[in-house]
Amino acid sequence: MATNKPKEVAIKKRAQIDKATQNMMVAVGLASVILGTALVLSVYFIKWIVFNTSVIAAKDEVIKDYKIIQDNIGELATNVKALSEDEGLEVVARVRENRCVTVGGGLVDMTDNIGLSRICSALRVIPDALPATQNNEAVFASLNKLFLETMDEKGRPVEPESITPGAGGSIGANSIPGLNAISVALLIENTAVTTRAVLDTIERSIRNYDILSAQIAWRSSGEGSKMTDMIELRGNAVAYYVDAVEAALQTKTIYADSSKNGTGGTTAR
């Protein structure tokens, strides 16, 4: 009995050591799992924090832009109101339509009515001077009216020989974004005085007509001793219109992967 007792003690100690080793391995394994999970979660939360920081920064930029827009709208409204009552614009504006005048002869109330302001206030000069649409017929009609508003030496309205679509071309239109040109060809056959009067009227027009080229020929017209020196002027001119500008709502996409940011993430809708 005495001989077996040391062996039992040794076996018991070994079993205890094996159990302790096993427990240690399990503890080390659990610690490794916990540490790995903690590292993965730490990386995830860091990226999440960085991403949300980028989103918050982008929102701040949008808020600042909206504030600037709101401030600009107030200033724009003030400037537009001043233009709508500008006497200098009113002097060169076309005659008001009937719906702009009340029964008593005064102006209609244009407060908060953009449609009426466009055609009744001094702002009506702006679309006349630089329209926002391409309208070739309006260009020809406007030029024809300029002829008719000119009086010849006998006090009669001058009628153009012809007003037709031109051969194209522009002066500086291609260098200005949004500016486009409509070409027109005109023919004048009249005296030097009347021809110059027509050109002066075109020059004073609120809508700009740039004459690109002109051919002038002199001839005499009449019978017997009543001969009149006539000028035949053929010219190519351009009138301008500008593309309409509209406010566009944009969406901006923020990616967690910074390498994708700035690669077409902003779109207008």
C-alpha positions in Angstrom: 0.0 0.0 0.0 2.8 2.3 0.9 4.5 1.6 -2.4 1.5 2.6 -4.5 0.7 5.8 -2.7 3.5 7.9 -4.3 2.4 6.7 -7.7 -1.2 7.8 -7.1 0.1 11.2 -6.0 2.2 11.5 -9.1 -0.7 10.4 -11.4 -3.0 12.9 -9.6 -0.6 15.7 -10.0 -0.1 14.9 -13.7 -3.9 14.9 -14.2 -4.1 18.3 -12.5 -1.3 19.6 -14.7 -3.1 18.3 -17.8 -6.3 19.9 -16.8 -4.6 23.2 -16.0 -2.9 23.1 -19.4 -6.2 22.3 -21.1 -7.9 25.2 -19.2 -5.0 27.5 -20.2 -5.3 26.5 -23.9 -9.1 27.2 -23.8 -8.5 30.5 -22.1 -5.8 31.5 -24.6 -8.1 30.4 -27.5 -11.0 32.5 -26.0 -8.7 35.4 -25.5 -7.5 35.2 -29.1 -11.1 35.1 -30.4 -12.1 38.1 -28.2 -8.9 40.0 -29.3 -9.6 39.2 -32.9 -13.2 40.3 -32.7 -12.2 43.4 -30.8 -9.7 44.3 -33.6 -12.3 43.7 -36.3 -14.9 45.7 -34.5 -12.4 48.5 -33.9 -11.5 48.7 -37.6 -15.2 48.7 -38.5 -16.1 51.4 -36.0 -13.1 53.5 -37.1 -14.2 53.3 -40.7 -17.8 54.0 -39.7 -16.7 57.1 -37.7 -14.5 58.3 -40.7 -17.4 57.7 -43.1 -19.9 59.5 -40.9 -17.5 62.3 -40.5 -17.3 62.7 -44.3 -21.1 62.6 -44.5 -21.4 65.3 -41.8 -18.8 67.4 -43.6 -20.7 67.1 -46.9 -23.9 68.0 -45.2 -22.2 71.1 -43.7 -21.1 72.1 -47.2 -24.7 71.7 -48.5 -26.1 73.8 -45.6 -23.6 76.5 -46.3 -24.5 76.5 -50.0 -28.2 76.7 -49.2 -27.5 79.6 -46.9 -25.6 81.4 -49.6 -28.4 80.7 -52.1 -31.0 82.1 -49.6 -28.9 85.2 -49.1 -28.5 85.6 -52.9 -32.2 85.2 -53.5 -32.9 88.1 -51.2 -30.3 90.3 -52.9 -31.6 89.1 -56.4 -35.2 90.0 -55.5 -34.1 93.5 -54.5 -32.1 94.0 -57.7 -34.9 92.6 -59.9 -37.4 95.0 -58.2 -35.1 97.9 -58.9 -34.8 96.9 -62.5 -38.5 96.5 -62.9 -38.9 100.2 -62.0 -35.9 101.4 -63.8 -36.7 104.5 -65.9 -33.8 103.9 -68.2 -35.1 100.5 -69.2 -38.6 101.8 -69.5 -37.5 104.5 -72.0 -36.4 101.8 -74.5 -39.1 99.2 -73.7 -41.8 98.2 -76.1 -45.4 99.5 -75.7 -47.3 97.7 -72.9 -50.0 95.3 -73.7 -53.6 96.1 -72.9 -53.8 93.6 -70.0 -51.0 95.7 -68.3 -53.3 98.6 -67.8 -56.4 98.8 -65.6 -59.7 100.4 -66.5 -58.6 103.6 -64.8 -55.5 103.8 -66.9 -53.0 102.8 -64.2 -50.7 99.8 -64.1 -52.0 96.5 -62.9 -50.7 95.1 -59.6 -47.7 93.0 -60.5 -46.8 92.1 -56.9 -45.8 88.4 -56.7 -46.9 87.9 -60.4 -43.8 87.0 -62.4 -45.8 86.5 -65.6 -47.2 90.1 -65.5 -43.8 91.5 -64.5 -42.2 90.0 -67.6 -44.5 91.8 -70.0 -45.7 94.8 -68.0 -42.7 96.1 -66.0 -39.4 97.5 -67.3 -38.1 93.9 -67.2 -39.8 93.3 -70.6 -36.7 95.0 -72.2 -34.5 92.0 -71.2 -36.1 89.3 -73.3 -36.3 91.8 -76.2 -32.6 92.5 -76.0 -31.4 88.9 -75.5 -34.1 86.2 -75.9 -33.8 82.8 -74.2 -35.1 80.9 -77.2 -34.2 80.5 -80.9 -36.9 82.2 -83.0 -35.8 82.9 -86.5 -39.2 84.4 -87.5 -39.1 86.8 -84.6 -35.6 88.0 -85.8 -36.8 88.6 -89.3 -40.0 90.3 -88.1 -38.0 92.5 -85.7 -35.6 93.6 -88.4 -38.5 94.3 -90.8 -40.1 96.5 -88.1 -36.9 98.5 -87.8 -37.1 99.1 -91.5 -40.7 100.3 -91.3 -39.9 102.6 -88.3 -37.3 104.4 -90.6 -38.7 107.2 -92.7 -37.3 108.0 -96.2 -36.6 111.5 -97.5 -40.3 111.8 -98.3 -41.5 110.8 -94.9 -42.6 107.3 -95.9 -41.7 104.1 -94.1 -38.9 102.2 -95.7 -39.6 98.7 -96.8 -36.8 96.2 -97.2 -36.1 94.6 -100.5 -35.6 91.3 -98.8 -34.9 89.7 -95.4 -33.9 86.1 -95.6 -31.9 83.5 -93.6 -28.2 84.3 -93.7 -25.2 82.2 -94.5 -24.3 81.6 -90.8 -21.4 82.8 -88.7 -21.1 84.8 -85.5 -18.9 87.3 -83.8 -17.5 85.9 -80.6 -20.7 83.8 -80.0 -18.7 80.5 -79.8 -16.3 81.9 -77.2 -19.2 82.8 -74.7 -20.9 79.8 -73.1 -24.6 79.7 -73.8 -24.6 82.5 -76.4 -25.9 81.5 -79.8 -26.4 83.4 -83.1 -29.1 83.5 -85.8 -27.9 84.7 -89.2 -29.9 86.9 -91.5 -29.3 88.4 -94.9 -30.8 91.8 -95.9 -31.0 93.9 -99.0 -31.5 97.7 -99.2 -32.0 99.5 -102.4 -32.5 103.2 -101.7 -30.8 106.6 -101.6 -27.7 107.1 -99.5 -29.6 109.2 -97.0 -32.3 106.6 -96.5 -29.9 103.7 -96.4 -27.9 105.4 -93.7 -31.1 106.1 -91.8 -31.9 102.4 -91.9 -28.5 101.5 -90.6 -28.8 104.1 -87.8 -32.1 102.6 -86.8 -30.7 99.1 -86.7 -27.7 100.4 -84.6 -30.1 102.0 -82.1 -32.2 98.8 -81.8 -32.5 97.3 -78.3 -31.7 93.9 -79.8 -28.2 93.8 -81.2 -27.7 93.1 -84.9 -24.0 92.6 -85.9 -23.4 93.1 -89.6 -20.7 90.6 -90.5 -20.2 91.6 -94.2 -21.7 94.1 -96.6 -21.5 94.7 -100.4 -22.3 98.1 -101.7 -23.0 99.1 -105.3 -23.9 102.5 -106.6 -26.2 103.2 -109.5 -28.4 105.9 -110.9 -32.2 105.6 -111.1 -34.8 107.8 -112.8 -35.7 109.2 -116.2 -34.4 112.2 -118.1 -32.8 114.8 -116.0 -34.3 113.5 -112.8 -31.7 111.0 -112.0 -31.2 109.8 -108.4 -28.1 108.2 -107.1 -29.1 104.9 -105.5 -27.2 102.5 -103.2 -27.7 98.7 -103.3 -26.5 97.3 -100.0 -26.4 93.5 -99.4 -25.4 92.5 -95.9 -25.1 89.4 -93.7 -25.8 90.0 -90.0 -26.4 88.0 -86.8 -28.7 88.4 -83.9 -28.1 86.6 -80.6 -30.1 84.5 -78.1 -28.9 82.9 -75.0 -29.6 79.4 -73.6 -32.1 79.5 -70.7 -30.5 79.0 -67.3 -32.4 76.9 -64.8 -31.6 75.8 -61.2 -30.7 72.1 -61.1 -31.0 70.0 -58.0 -27.9 67.8 -57.6 -27.3 64.6 -55.6 -23.9 63.7 -54.2 -22.9 60.2 -53.2 -20.3 59.7 -50.4 -18.5 56.3 -50.5 -16.9 54.6 -47.5 -14.0 53.8 -49.9 -12.4 57.2 -50.4 -10.9 56.1 -53.7 -14.4 56.1 -55.2 -15.2 59.7 -54.1 -14.9 62.2 -56.8 -15.5 59.7 -59.6 -18.8 60.8 -60.9 -20.6 60.7 -57.6 -22.4 64.0 -58.3 -25.4 64.0 -60.6 -28.0 66.5 -61.5 -31.7 65.8 -61.5 
